[in-house]
Amino acid sequence: MDPYTPALLERGLKGMIGKGSRSKDVREAMQRHPAVYFAAVGGAGALISRCIEEAEVVAYEDLGTEAIRRLRVKSFPLVVINDAHGADLYEEGVAKYGRG
C-alpha cells in the first residue's frame, strides 16, 4: 500500500494499521499531512478483531483485505510506530537494542 499512501494522506487519511515498517516516502507524507501509523501484534488478528465494533469499506473494495476501511473500535491494542513528528519506533528499537 505504500505507493498509494501519500495520495491517501493528502486526501485526509489520518490513521493506518499494519505490522511492518513504512517507506521513507510514507513517513515524510505523514509529517506533511499529520497522521499516525499503528502496528498490531502479528498473529493475533482473530483476538484483535473482537475489538472492532463496526467496519465500513470506504475505498478499493476490490482489494479485499487490503481495502480501505473506517473502523469503530473499543479497547483496540495497538502501538504507535510512526507519528506526525517523524518518530519511528522500529528504528528507535534497533538503535537502542540492536546488535551491530
Secondary structure, 3 states (H helix, E strand, C coil): CCCCHHHHHHCCCCEEEECCCCCHHHHHHHHHCCCEEEECCCCCHHHHHCCEEEEEEEECHHHHHHCEEEEEECCCCCEEEECCCCCEHHHHHHHHHCCC
